[in-house]
Amino acid sequence: MRELDADTLMFFDQHIDVLPLYQAFEAMLHDVQEQCEREKKAMDELKAQGKEKTATYRQYMGNRLMYSRILDLYKQYGILDS
């Protein structure tokens, strides 16, 4: 989880009901970023084997497009640093 600055910590002290949502978001963001990286490595391995036309490779590609779109939206709305 990212370090929180003093203003953010004060906000959570005043709005404690929001903290579980923030923690869930951070966990989800971490999972998306990790899954994206794992699938990129798997795609690289499949590509090295000449298996770019397999269903598995194509599924990974679709997933990576979805993950990239999610992360791009977070950046667009200022939720995630560029």
C-alpha atoms as a printed R data frame, in Angstrom:
   type eleno elety resid chain resno       x       y       z
1  ATOM     1    CA   MET     A     1   0.000   0.000   0.000
2  ATOM     2    CA   ARG     A     2   1.217   3.505  -0.776
3  ATOM     3    CA   GLU     A     3   2.397   5.879   1.949
4  ATOM     4    CA   LEU     A     4  -0.246   8.416   2.954
5  ATOM     5    CA   ASP     A     5   0.549  12.051   3.557
6  ATOM     6    CA   ALA     A     6  -0.593  13.910   6.688
7  ATOM     7    CA   ASP     A     7  -3.644  15.488   5.012
8  ATOM     8    CA   THR     A     8  -4.848  12.112   3.768
9  ATOM     9    CA   LEU     A     9  -4.382  10.555   7.189
10 ATOM    10    CA   MET     A    10  -6.353  13.421   8.763
11 ATOM    11    CA   PHE     A    11  -9.141  12.856   6.227
12 ATOM    12    CA   PHE     A    12  -9.342   9.171   7.143
13 ATOM    13    CA   ASP     A    13  -9.382  10.072  10.843
14 ATOM    14    CA   GLN     A    14 -12.444  12.247  10.177
15 ATOM    15    CA   HIS     A    15 -14.099   9.817   7.741
16 ATOM    16    CA   ILE     A    16 -13.187   6.421   9.156
17 ATOM    17    CA   ASP     A    17 -16.011   4.755   7.198
18 ATOM    18    CA   VAL     A    18 -14.126   5.453   3.945
19 ATOM    19    CA   LEU     A    19 -10.931   3.694   5.026
20 ATOM    20    CA   PRO     A    20 -12.108   0.140   4.163
21 ATOM    21    CA   LEU     A    21 -13.019   1.335   0.662
22 ATOM    22    CA   TYR     A    22  -9.602   2.907   0.229
23 ATOM    23    CA   GLN     A    23  -7.900  -0.252   1.441
24 ATOM    24    CA   ALA     A    24  -9.999  -2.360  -0.933
25 ATOM    25    CA   PHE     A    25  -9.095  -0.050  -3.817
26 ATOM    26    CA   GLU     A    26  -5.384  -0.263  -2.993
27 ATOM    27    CA   ALA     A    27  -5.570  -4.072  -2.808
28 ATOM    28    CA   MET     A    28  -7.416  -4.254  -6.123
29 ATOM    29    CA   LEU     A    29  -4.949  -1.863  -7.776
30 ATOM    30    CA   HIS     A    30  -2.029  -3.948  -6.535
31 ATOM    31    CA   ASP     A    31  -3.665  -7.147  -7.848
32 ATOM    32    CA   VAL     A    32  -4.345  -5.614 -11.279
33 ATOM    33    CA   GLN     A    33  -0.761  -4.382 -11.570
34 ATOM    34    CA   GLU     A    34   0.675  -7.748 -10.502
35 ATOM    35    CA   GLN     A    35  -1.630  -9.740 -12.771
36 ATOM    36    CA   CYS     A    36  -0.740  -7.479 -15.684
37 ATOM    37    CA   GLU     A    37   2.958  -8.123 -15.092
38 ATOM    38    CA   ARG     A    38   2.502 -11.908 -14.674
39 ATOM    39    CA   GLU     A    39   0.507 -12.158 -17.878
40 ATOM    40    CA   LYS     A    40   3.057 -10.066 -19.775
41 ATOM    41    CA   LYS     A    41   5.762 -12.529 -18.745
42 ATOM    42    CA   ALA     A    42   3.566 -15.461 -19.781
43 ATOM    43    CA   MET     A    43   2.903 -13.781 -23.130
44 ATOM    44    CA   ASP     A    44   6.626 -13.233 -23.653
45 ATOM    45    CA   GLU     A    45   7.253 -16.934 -22.999
46 ATOM    46    CA   LEU     A    46   4.509 -17.985 -25.409
47 ATOM    47    CA   LYS     A    47   5.812 -15.575 -28.032
48 ATOM    48    CA   ALA     A    48   9.328 -17.000 -27.677
49 ATOM    49    CA   GLN     A    49   7.798 -20.420 -28.407
50 ATOM    50    CA   GLY     A    50   5.994 -19.083 -31.477
51 ATOM    51    CA   LYS     A    51   2.562 -19.508 -29.874
52 ATOM    52    CA   GLU     A    52   1.081 -16.070 -30.567
53 ATOM    53    CA   LYS     A    53  -1.966 -17.572 -32.258
54 ATOM    54    CA   THR     A    54  -3.013 -19.786 -29.336
55 ATOM    55    CA   ALA     A    55  -6.191 -19.172 -27.362
56 ATOM    56    CA   THR     A    56  -4.129 -18.695 -24.202
57 ATOM    57    CA   TYR     A    57  -1.991 -15.964 -25.767
58 ATOM    58    CA   ARG     A    58  -5.059 -14.223 -27.114
59 ATOM    59    CA   GLN     A    59  -6.784 -14.417 -23.726
60 ATOM    60    CA   TYR     A    60  -3.739 -12.851 -22.090
61 ATOM    61    CA   MET     A    61  -3.764 -10.125 -24.749
62 ATOM    62    CA   GLY     A    62  -7.429  -9.364 -24.066
63 ATOM    63    CA   ASN     A    63  -6.771  -9.272 -20.336
64 ATOM    64    CA   ARG     A    64  -3.806  -6.933 -20.790
65 ATOM    65    CA   LEU     A    65  -5.920  -4.562 -22.859
66 ATOM    66    CA   MET     A    66  -8.543  -4.530 -20.105
67 ATOM    67    CA   TYR     A    67  -5.937  -3.972 -17.363
68 ATOM    68    CA   SER     A    68  -4.296  -1.199 -19.381
69 ATOM    69    CA   ARG     A    69  -7.651   0.511 -19.842
70 ATOM    70    CA   ILE     A    70  -8.395   0.325 -16.108
71 ATOM    71    CA   LEU     A    71  -4.996   1.791 -15.215
72 ATOM    72    CA   ASP     A    72  -5.349   4.484 -17.889
73 ATOM    73    CA   LEU     A    73  -8.712   5.517 -16.443
74 ATOM    74    CA   TYR     A    74  -7.176   5.769 -12.961
75 ATOM    75    CA   LYS     A    75  -4.483   8.043 -14.408
76 ATOM    76    CA   GLN     A    76  -7.025  10.094 -16.356
77 ATOM    77    CA   TYR     A    77  -9.046  10.787 -13.206
78 ATOM    78    CA   GLY     A    78  -5.991  11.515 -11.078
79 ATOM    79    CA   ILE     A    79  -6.393   8.422  -8.943
80 ATOM    80    CA   LEU     A    80  -3.040   7.009 -10.049
81 ATOM    81    CA   ASP     A    81   0.158   8.876 -10.831
82 ATOM    82    CA   SER     A    82   1.354   8.752 -14.412
